[in-house]
Amino acid sequence: MSYLISVIVPCYNQAHFLDETLNSILNQSYTNWECIIVNDGSPDDTENVAKKWTNKDHRFQYISKENGGLSSARNSGLEVAKGDFIQFLDSDDLLSSDKFQKSIDAVEKDGAEVVITNFIRFKKNLNQLKKAFCKLEEQTFTYESILLQWDRRFSIPIHCGLFKRETIGSVRFNEKLKAKEDWFFWIQTFKSNPKVSFINENMAQYRMHNKGMTKNNALMEENLKKAYLLIYNSLDDNHKEKFFERLMHELEHSKQEFKKFKDNVFYRKIFYKLKKLF
């Protein structure tokens, strides 16, 4: 069976990266895909770049919307996607040319509903590779591990995953979050305990640059409390207790870091945000 993969590429002010990102899709050895480019109100040259690609290959589609943030752009792509499987890819990241084929092979061999590959980081180009910021291991791809060990032991860049559309179902990215939205999405998706296959090869490439959201401490801090509360309120009583224990551990860790780095504004803000939660 030839499964259709829908690639959703949200774009905001990263037209200078977009050609390289879309080229990594065009170069896929597996050819049954559609790519939905979602322009989230970019004032830069995103529209012209995107339309160049829609003229080049009919598998590329273009959507333009008012700015609503990353989650909103991804959700807009999900609403029009026709694929059996969903691949998210931010407009500054890349995929290896055989990611789709090897992922579909895992689907056909193992009946996987989510296929996760490993990843590598890079700076200006793939000749400037950096180690991944965590070690991905198959035993961590469970609901409880994602809930309780995320950011402590590991986190999974969203483009590492290929998701069966039926597994995602009605799950969407929370548009109240401007950071940590990936974590909340992984949690909601893994509530159904999907069958997972892991390909321990660096098929997702994560771009490092100063304008990336993870470099924006203020944005991350602002959304940390929101994410914790949204996650906590979405849990059953058993998992609320376990998640509460996680928060208490982080509060204690923050106290220690606060003492160690008492002049560091970042740790001071994190400490007080956690303290106010409970």
C-alpha positions as a Markdown table, in Angstrom:
| # | Residue | x | y | z |
|---|---|---|---|---|
| 1 | Met | 0.0 | 0.0 | 0.0 |
| 2 | Ser | 1.3 | 3.5 | -0.9 |
| 3 | Tyr | 0.5 | 5.8 | 2.1 |
| 4 | Leu | 0.1 | 9.5 | 1.5 |
| 5 | Ile | 2.3 | 11.6 | 3.8 |
| 6 | Ser | 1.1 | 15.2 | 4.6 |
| 7 | Val | 4.0 | 17.5 | 5.5 |
| 8 | Ile | 3.0 | 20.6 | 7.4 |
| 9 | Val | 5.5 | 23.5 | 7.2 |
| 10 | Pro | 4.5 | 26.5 | 9.3 |
| 11 | Cys | 6.4 | 29.7 | 8.3 |
| 12 | Tyr | 6.9 | 33.0 | 10.0 |
| 13 | Asn | 9.7 | 35.3 | 8.9 |
| 14 | Gln | 12.1 | 32.6 | 7.8 |
| 15 | Ala | 11.9 | 32.9 | 4.1 |
| 16 | His | 15.8 | 32.7 | 4.0 |
| 17 | Phe | 15.6 | 29.1 | 5.3 |
| 18 | Leu | 12.5 | 28.0 | 3.4 |
| 19 | Asp | 14.2 | 26.9 | 0.1 |
| 20 | Glu | 16.5 | 24.6 | 1.9 |
| 21 | Thr | 13.7 | 23.1 | 4.0 |
| 22 | Leu | 11.4 | 22.5 | 1.0 |
| 23 | Asn | 14.3 | 21.0 | -1.0 |
| 24 | Ser | 14.8 | 18.4 | 1.7 |
| 25 | Ile | 11.2 | 17.3 | 1.1 |
| 26 | Leu | 11.5 | 17.4 | -2.7 |
| 27 | Asn | 14.6 | 15.1 | -2.4 |
| 28 | Gln | 12.7 | 12.4 | -0.5 |
| 29 | Ser | 13.1 | 9.0 | -2.1 |
| 30 | Tyr | 9.5 | 8.2 | -1.1 |
| 31 | Thr | 7.4 | 10.3 | -3.5 |
| 32 | Asn | 3.8 | 9.9 | -2.3 |
| 33 | Trp | 3.5 | 13.1 | -0.3 |
| 34 | Glu | 1.9 | 16.5 | -0.2 |
| 35 | Cys | 3.5 | 19.5 | 1.5 |
| 36 | Ile | 1.3 | 22.2 | 3.0 |
| 37 | Ile | 3.2 | 25.5 | 3.4 |
| 38 | Val | 1.4 | 27.7 | 6.0 |
| 39 | Asn | 2.4 | 31.3 | 5.9 |
| 40 | Asp | 1.5 | 32.6 | 9.4 |
| 41 | Gly | 1.3 | 36.3 | 8.4 |
| 42 | Ser | 5.0 | 36.7 | 7.6 |
| 43 | Pro | 5.9 | 40.2 | 6.5 |
| 44 | Asp | 9.1 | 38.9 | 4.7 |
| 45 | Asp | 9.4 | 37.1 | 1.4 |
| 46 | Thr | 7.8 | 33.9 | 2.5 |
| 47 | Glu | 4.8 | 34.1 | 0.0 |
| 48 | Asn | 7.1 | 34.6 | -3.0 |
| 49 | Val | 9.3 | 31.7 | -2.0 |
| 50 | Ala | 6.4 | 29.4 | -1.3 |
| 51 | Lys | 4.6 | 30.2 | -4.6 |
| 52 | Lys | 7.8 | 29.5 | -6.5 |
| 53 | Trp | 7.6 | 25.9 | -5.0 |
| 54 | Thr | 3.9 | 25.5 | -5.8 |
| 55 | Asn | 4.7 | 26.4 | -9.4 |
| 56 | Lys | 7.6 | 24.0 | -9.4 |
| 57 | Asp | 5.8 | 20.9 | -8.1 |
| 58 | His | 2.0 | 20.3 | -7.7 |
| 59 | Arg | 2.6 | 18.4 | -4.4 |
| 60 | Phe | 3.4 | 21.7 | -2.7 |
| 61 | Gln | 0.4 | 23.7 | -1.5 |
| 62 | Tyr | 0.2 | 27.2 | 0.0 |
| 63 | Ile | -2.0 | 28.6 | 2.7 |
| 64 | Ser | -1.8 | 32.2 | 3.9 |
| 65 | Lys | -3.4 | 33.3 | 7.2 |
| 66 | Glu | -3.3 | 36.0 | 9.7 |
| 67 | Asn | -0.6 | 35.7 | 12.3 |
| 68 | Gly | -1.7 | 33.4 | 15.1 |
| 69 | Gly | 1.5 | 31.6 | 16.2 |
| 70 | Leu | 3.2 | 28.3 | 15.5 |
| 71 | Ser | 0.4 | 26.2 | 17.0 |
| 72 | Ser | -2.3 | 28.0 | 15.0 |
| 73 | Ala | -0.3 | 27.5 | 11.8 |
| 74 | Arg | 0.3 | 23.8 | 12.4 |
| 75 | Asn | -3.4 | 23.4 | 13.2 |
| 76 | Ser | -4.4 | 25.1 | 9.9 |
| 77 | Gly | -2.2 | 22.6 | 8.1 |
| 78 | Leu | -3.9 | 19.7 | 9.9 |
| 79 | Glu | -7.3 | 20.9 | 8.9 |
| 80 | Val | -6.5 | 20.6 | 5.1 |
| 81 | Ala | -4.1 | 17.6 | 5.2 |
| 82 | Lys | -5.3 | 14.6 | 3.3 |
| 83 | Gly | -2.5 | 12.2 | 4.2 |
| 84 | Asp | -2.6 | 8.9 | 6.0 |
| 85 | Phe | 0.4 | 10.1 | 8.0 |
| 86 | Ile | 1.5 | 13.5 | 9.2 |
| 87 | Gln | 5.0 | 14.9 | 9.2 |
| 88 | Phe | 5.6 | 18.3 | 10.9 |
| 89 | Leu | 8.6 | 20.3 | 9.8 |
| 90 | Asp | 9.5 | 23.8 | 10.9 |
| 91 | Ser | 10.6 | 26.1 | 8.1 |
| 92 | Asp | 14.2 | 26.2 | 9.3 |
| 93 | Asp | 14.8 | 22.5 | 9.8 |
| 94 | Leu | 15.6 | 19.6 | 7.4 |
| 95 | Leu | 14.9 | 15.9 | 6.8 |
| 96 | Ser | 17.2 | 13.3 | 5.4 |
| 97 | Ser | 16.2 | 12.1 | 2.0 |
| 98 | Asp | 15.3 | 8.6 | 3.1 |
| 99 | Lys | 13.3 | 9.5 | 6.2 |
| 100 | Phe | 9.9 | 9.0 | 4.6 |
| 101 | Gln | 10.8 | 5.7 | 3.0 |
| 102 | Lys | 12.4 | 4.2 | 6.1 |
| 103 | Ser | 9.5 | 5.4 | 8.2 |
| 104 | Ile | 6.9 | 3.8 | 5.9 |
| 105 | Asp | 8.9 | 0.6 | 5.9 |
| 106 | Ala | 8.6 | 0.6 | 9.7 |
| 107 | Val | 4.8 | 1.1 | 9.3 |
| 108 | Glu | 4.5 | -1.8 | 6.9 |
| 109 | Lys | 6.8 | -4.1 | 8.9 |
| 110 | Asp | 5.7 | -3.3 | 12.5 |
| 111 | Gly | 2.3 | -1.8 | 12.1 |
| 112 | Ala | 3.7 | 1.4 | 13.7 |
| 113 | Glu | 1.3 | 4.3 | 14.4 |
| 114 | Val | 4.2 | 6.6 | 15.3 |
| 115 | Val | 7.6 | 6.3 | 13.8 |
| 116 | Ile | 10.4 | 8.3 | 15.6 |
| 117 | Thr | 13.9 | 8.8 | 14.2 |
| 118 | Asn | 16.9 | 10.2 | 15.9 |
| 119 | Phe | 18.2 | 13.7 | 15.1 |
| 120 | Ile | 21.3 | 15.8 | 14.8 |
| 121 | Arg | 21.8 | 19.5 | 15.2 |
| 122 | Phe | 23.6 | 21.8 | 12.8 |
| 123 | Lys | 24.4 | 25.5 | 12.4 |
| 124 | Lys | 24.7 | 27.2 | 9.0 |
| 125 | Asn | 24.9 | 24.0 | 7.0 |
| 126 | Leu | 25.2 | 20.2 | 7.4 |
| 127 | Asn | 29.0 | 20.5 | 7.4 |
| 128 | Gln | 28.7 | 22.1 | 10.9 |
| 129 | Leu | 27.1 | 19.3 | 12.8 |
| 130 | Lys | 26.6 | 19.3 | 16.6 |
| 131 | Lys | 25.6 | 16.5 | 18.9 |
| 132 | Ala | 21.9 | 16.1 | 19.8 |
| 133 | Phe | 21.0 | 17.8 | 23.1 |
| 134 | Cys | 19.7 | 14.4 | 24.4 |
| 135 | Lys | 19.9 | 10.7 | 23.8 |
| 136 | Leu | 16.7 | 9.2 | 22.3 |
| 137 | Glu | 15.9 | 5.6 | 23.4 |
| 138 | Glu | 13.0 | 3.5 | 22.5 |
| 139 | Gln | 12.0 | 2.6 | 26.1 |
| 140 | Thr | 11.3 | 6.3 | 26.8 |
| 141 | Phe | 8.6 | 6.6 | 24.1 |
| 142 | Thr | 5.7 | 6.0 | 26.5 |
| 143 | Tyr | 3.0 | 8.2 | 27.9 |
| 144 | Glu | 4.4 | 8.3 | 31.4 |
| 145 | Ser | 8.0 | 8.9 | 30.2 |
| 146 | Ile | 6.9 | 11.8 | 28.0 |
| 147 | Leu | 4.8 | 13.2 | 30.9 |
| 148 | Leu | 7.4 | 12.8 | 33.7 |
| 149 | Gln | 10.8 | 12.8 | 32.0 |
| 150 | Trp | 10.4 | 15.4 | 29.3 |
| 151 | Asp | 13.2 | 18.1 | 29.6 |
| 152 | Arg | 14.7 | 16.1 | 32.4 |
| 153 | Arg | 16.0 | 13.1 | 30.5 |
| 154 | Phe | 15.0 | 13.8 | 27.0 |
| 155 | Ser | 12.7 | 15.7 | 24.6 |
| 156 | Ile | 11.8 | 14.9 | 21.0 |
| 157 | Pro | 12.0 | 17.4 | 18.2 |
| 158 | Ile | 8.6 | 17.3 | 16.5 |
| 159 | His | 10.1 | 16.5 | 13.1 |
| 160 | Cys | 11.6 | 13.3 | 14.4 |
| 161 | Gly | 8.0 | 11.9 | 14.4 |
| 162 | Leu | 5.8 | 10.6 | 11.6 |
| 163 | Phe | 2.3 | 10.3 | 13.0 |
| 164 | Lys | -0.6 | 8.2 | 11.8 |
| 165 | Arg | -3.5 | 10.5 | 11.1 |
| 166 | Glu | -6.0 | 8.3 | 13.0 |
| 167 | Thr | -3.6 | 8.3 | 16.0 |
| 168 | Ile | -3.6 | 12.1 | 16.1 |
| 169 | Gly | -7.4 | 12.1 | 15.7 |
| 170 | Ser | -8.8 | 15.3 | 17.2 |
| 171 | Val | -5.6 | 16.3 | 19.1 |
| 172 | Arg | -4.4 | 19.7 | 18.1 |
| 173 | Phe | -1.6 | 22.0 | 19.2 |
| 174 | Asn | -2.7 | 24.2 | 22.1 |
| 175 | Glu | -2.9 | 27.8 | 20.7 |
| 176 | Lys | -2.6 | 29.3 | 24.2 |
| 177 | Leu | 1.0 | 28.1 | 24.3 |
| 178 | Lys | 3.8 | 29.9 | 22.4 |
| 179 | Ala | 6.4 | 27.5 | 23.8 |
| 180 | Lys | 6.2 | 23.9 | 25.1 |
| 181 | Glu | 3.3 | 23.3 | 22.7 |
| 182 | Asp | 5.2 | 20.3 | 21.3 |
| 183 | Trp | 5.4 | 18.6 | 24.7 |
| 184 | Phe | 1.6 | 19.1 | 25.3 |
| 185 | Phe | 1.0 | 17.6 | 21.8 |
| 186 | Trp | 3.1 | 14.5 | 22.5 |
| 187 | Ile | 1.4 | 14.0 | 25.8 |
| 188 | Gln | -2.1 | 14.2 | 24.3 |
| 189 | Thr | -1.1 | 11.9 | 21.3 |
| 190 | Phe | 0.4 | 9.3 | 23.5 |
| 191 | Lys | -2.6 | 9.0 | 25.8 |
| 192 | Ser | -3.8 | 6.3 | 23.5 |
| 193 | Asn | -0.6 | 4.3 | 23.8 |
| 194 | Pro | 0.2 | 4.1 | 20.1 |
| 195 | Lys | 2.5 | 1.5 | 18.7 |
| 196 | Val | 5.9 | 3.1 | 18.2 |
| 197 | Ser | 8.8 | 2.2 | 16.0 |
| 198 | Phe | 12.2 | 3.8 | 16.5 |
| 199 | Ile | 14.8 | 4.3 | 13.8 |
| 200 | Asn | 18.1 | 5.1 | 15.5 |
| 201 | Glu | 19.5 | 7.1 | 12.6 |
| 202 | Asn | 19.8 | 10.9 | 12.5 |
| 203 | Met | 17.1 | 11.6 | 9.9 |
| 204 | Ala | 15.8 | 14.8 | 11.4 |
| 205 | Gln | 18.1 | 17.8 | 11.3 |
| 206 | Tyr | 17.6 | 20.6 | 13.9 |
| 207 | Arg | 18.9 | 24.0 | 13.0 |
| 208 | Met | 20.6 | 26.1 | 15.7 |
| 209 | His | 20.4 | 29.9 | 15.4 |
| 210 | Asn | 20.1 | 32.8 | 17.7 |
| 211 | Lys | 16.5 | 33.6 | 16.7 |
| 212 | Gly | 15.2 | 30.2 | 17.5 |
| 213 | Met | 12.4 | 30.1 | 20.2 |
| 214 | Thr | 14.5 | 27.9 | 22.5 |
| 215 | Lys | 17.0 | 30.8 | 22.7 |
| 216 | Asn | 14.3 | 33.2 | 23.9 |
| 217 | Asn | 14.4 | 32.8 | 27.7 |
| 218 | Ala | 11.5 | 35.3 | 28.3 |
| 219 | Leu | 9.2 | 33.4 | 26.0 |
| 220 | Met | 10.1 | 30.0 | 27.5 |
| 221 | Glu | 9.6 | 31.4 | 31.1 |
| 222 | Glu | 6.2 | 32.9 | 30.2 |
| 223 | Asn | 4.9 | 29.7 | 28.8 |
| 224 | Leu | 6.3 | 27.3 | 31.4 |
| 225 | Lys | 3.6 | 28.0 | 34.0 |
| 226 | Lys | 0.9 | 27.8 | 31.3 |
| 227 | Ala | 2.1 | 24.5 | 30.1 |
| 228 | Tyr | 2.3 | 23.0 | 33.6 |
| 229 | Leu | -1.3 | 24.1 | 34.4 |
| 230 | Leu | -2.7 | 22.8 | 31.1 |
| 231 | Ile | -0.9 | 19.5 | 31.4 |
| 232 | Tyr | -1.9 | 19.1 | 35.1 |
| 233 | Asn | -5.6 | 19.8 | 34.4 |
| 234 | Ser | -5.7 | 17.3 | 31.5 |
| 235 | Leu | -4.6 | 14.4 | 33.7 |
| 236 | Asp | -6.5 | 11.7 | 35.6 |
| 237 | Asp | -6.0 | 11.6 | 39.4 |
| 238 | Asn | -3.2 | 9.0 | 39.3 |
| 239 | His | -1.2 | 11.0 | 36.9 |
| 240 | Lys | -1.9 | 14.3 | 38.6 |
| 241 | Glu | -0.2 | 12.9 | 41.7 |
| 242 | Lys | 2.8 | 11.8 | 39.7 |
| 243 | Phe | 3.0 | 15.1 | 37.8 |
| 244 | Phe | 2.7 | 16.9 | 41.1 |
| 245 | Glu | 5.7 | 14.9 | 42.4 |
| 246 | Arg | 7.7 | 16.0 | 39.3 |
| 247 | Leu | 6.8 | 19.6 | 40.0 |
| 248 | Met | 7.9 | 19.3 | 43.6 |
| 249 | His | 11.2 | 17.8 | 42.5 |
| 250 | Glu | 11.7 | 20.7 | 40.1 |
| 251 | Leu | 10.9 | 23.2 | 42.8 |
| 252 | Glu | 13.5 | 21.7 | 45.0 |
| 253 | His | 16.0 | 21.7 | 42.2 |
| 254 | Ser | 15.1 | 25.4 | 41.5 |
| 255 | Lys | 15.8 | 26.2 | 45.1 |
| 256 | Gln | 19.2 | 24.7 | 44.8 |
| 257 | Glu | 19.9 | 26.5 | 41.6 |
| 258 | Phe | 18.6 | 29.7 | 43.0 |
| 259 | Lys | 21.1 | 29.5 | 45.9 |
| 260 | Lys | 23.9 | 28.5 | 43.5 |
| 261 | Phe | 23.0 | 31.2 | 41.0 |
| 262 | Lys | 21.3 | 33.8 | 43.2 |
| 263 | Asp | 22.4 | 36.6 | 40.9 |
| 264 | Asn | 21.0 | 34.8 | 37.8 |
| 265 | Val | 17.7 | 36.4 | 36.7 |
| 266 | Phe | 16.7 | 33.3 | 34.7 |
| 267 | Tyr | 16.8 | 31.0 | 37.7 |
| 268 | Arg | 15.2 | 33.5 | 40.0 |
| 269 | Lys | 12.2 | 33.9 | 37.7 |
| 270 | Ile | 11.8 | 30.1 | 37.3 |
| 271 | Phe | 11.9 | 29.7 | 41.0 |
| 272 | Tyr | 9.2 | 32.1 | 41.7 |
| 273 | Lys | 7.0 | 30.9 | 38.9 |
| 274 | Leu | 7.2 | 27.3 | 40.2 |
| 275 | Lys | 6.6 | 28.5 | 43.8 |
| 276 | Lys | 3.4 | 30.2 | 42.8 |
| 277 | Leu | 1.9 | 27.1 | 41.2 |
| 278 | Phe | 1.4 | 25.4 | 44.6 |
